[in-house]
Amino acid sequence: MGKSIRAVRAIRAARAAAATVLGAALLLAGNAPAGAAVTPATAPAAADAANPAWQERPTGSDARFRGLAAVGRTTAWLAGSKGTVLLTRDGGSTWRNVSPPSAGALEFRDVTAFDARHAVVLAIGEGEASRILRTDDAGATWKESFRNPDPKAFYDCLTFFDHRHGIALGDPVDGRFRVLATRDGGRSWRTQPAAGMPAALPGEAAFAASGQCVVSSGPRDAWIATGGGAASRVLHSADRGRTWHAAQAPLPAGDAARGVFALAFRDRTHGLAVGGDYRPGQPSPHAAAVTGDRGASWTGAQRPPAGYRSGVAWLPGSRTTAVAVGPAGSDVTTDGGRTWRGFDTGSYDTVDCVPGGCWAAGEKGRAALLVPRRGR
């Protein structure tokens, strides 16, 4: 809004260039051994220096971070266990603990950040354990904007269409998924009518594994990832969460531990789904799928990731390159999700990409940035 046509074009060109740089490096990721040691925090290498790797950004925390919001190459928010929220403004060289006061008993699983000062975090759990808080001063103060009053409800994740409009997803109550909506940037929330939501399958729920069980693209489209039922499904809304339509996805199903765990859409038409069986040691064949029709139908990846993956993200400006992560490793696709190739065996739960690199976070305080690095 308010940007000149020249400025908009410049932003688009910068995003495309960033995607090209990182995409070129990812194309050659197979040259680096899986699980290769990460390098110290350094500036990104030149465009012709291939071999990307996760470069760890030590947080000094032992929390498990499943919530991640990358604002840019240097700024990111993490939200995790024990009520922990961290913020970096220098590319992860230092992290500031901006956790809400007296939040140690909360389990934060998702965070949306609008910039380095404004963010919304979601805590999961039954009844009043599910809460939403917002900060407008980089975490110096927090205001609770929602506390779940229903002991049957359990909220999992949230997404925003713009700085004002967003939705939060809860597991089924009385046979239907529950959706909250905000029109003021997360300062207040109201429950959406249940009539617009299709009936849930027996045992069906969402997974609060990476903050990507509900995602959005553009001003009105949103998608929900489900599992735990006889079939894995993706629900789509074209009206900011008021009405939904369900489609079956060819990912593992038939057990409470299986399903679609994360979604990513590069526009309102093209999307990726990843998941599987989250139990360690359990096989997860067919752990990824793609759609080219807004999620109305899904096709299994020809060569999916080797196992369960909990997070996925497109490179900004790219039509073909995306990254998926999970506790057992990371994968890249350079053909729009049809085939995936592993490039790291470290544990990460969630991923978010911005121009210049992709951030990841996970257990034991792990945080990292994926950038091209020089080969040997």
Secondary structure by P-SEA (a helix, b strand, c coil): ccccaaaaaaaaaaaaaaaaaaaaaaaaccccccccccccccccccccccccccccccccccccccbbbbcccccbbbbbccbbbbbbccccccccccccccccccccccccccccccbbbbbbccccccbbbbbccccccccccccccccccccccccccccccbbbbbcccccbbbbbbbcccccbbbbcccccccccccbbbbbccccccccccccbbbbbbbccccccbbbbbccccccbbbbbccccccccccccccccccccccccccccccccccccccccccccccccccccccccccccccccccccccccccccccccbbbbbcccccbbbbccccccccccccccbbbbbbccbbbbbbcccccc
